[in-house]
Amino acid sequence: MRWPEKFRPAPIKKYDGSANPDKFIQIYTTVVEAAGGTPKVMANYFLTALTGSAQSWLMNLPAASIYSWEDLCDQFVTNFQGTSARPGEEDDLYQVQQRKGESLRKYIQRFC
């Protein structure tokens, strides 16, 4: 594939599977679009933005299993959404209990 003339996307941190995949796709899409990339360019250039298990995942997709940039994004997010750390939720706080012999100060410090 030929890249668009003067295609020079800004560098971004390569995705390794540990971060939020939705956020990564948003950043990647913005950077490639700003450099003049189309959805076809985004799909073809995507390999260069991945490393480690994420790159292996892409390289091992079955032939003809991706039909569009949107399809690639959906499969990517579905695959990596469970591997990224997510922020805690209110319900998580109900599971936390003060340890036996733990001072109130130490108990509170675990949340700061």
C-alpha positions, 0 to 999 in steps of 0.5 A: 500500500502507498501512504498518502503524500507527506504522511508523517503521523506524530509518534504515539506510545505503542499499545501492548495490551495493558492500557484502555483499548478504546482510548488507544483507538481514539488517540491512534485515529486522531493522529493518523487522520491528522496526518492525512490518513483514511480508514484504509491507511489506519488499518494498514498502518495499525501494526506499527502502533502495536507491540508485544501481545497486541502485535501478536494478536493482529499478526495471528488474525485469520485471513479475511477476518477483518472487513473494515477499519471499524471491524478491526476496531471492534475486534481489537477493543473486544479482545483487549478490554478485559486486559486493561486496568479499569478505574474502581467503581463505587461498588468496589468500596463496599468490598473493602474492610478495615484489617484487624489491628489496622489504625483508621489512618492506615485504613484511609491511606490505602485509598489515597 
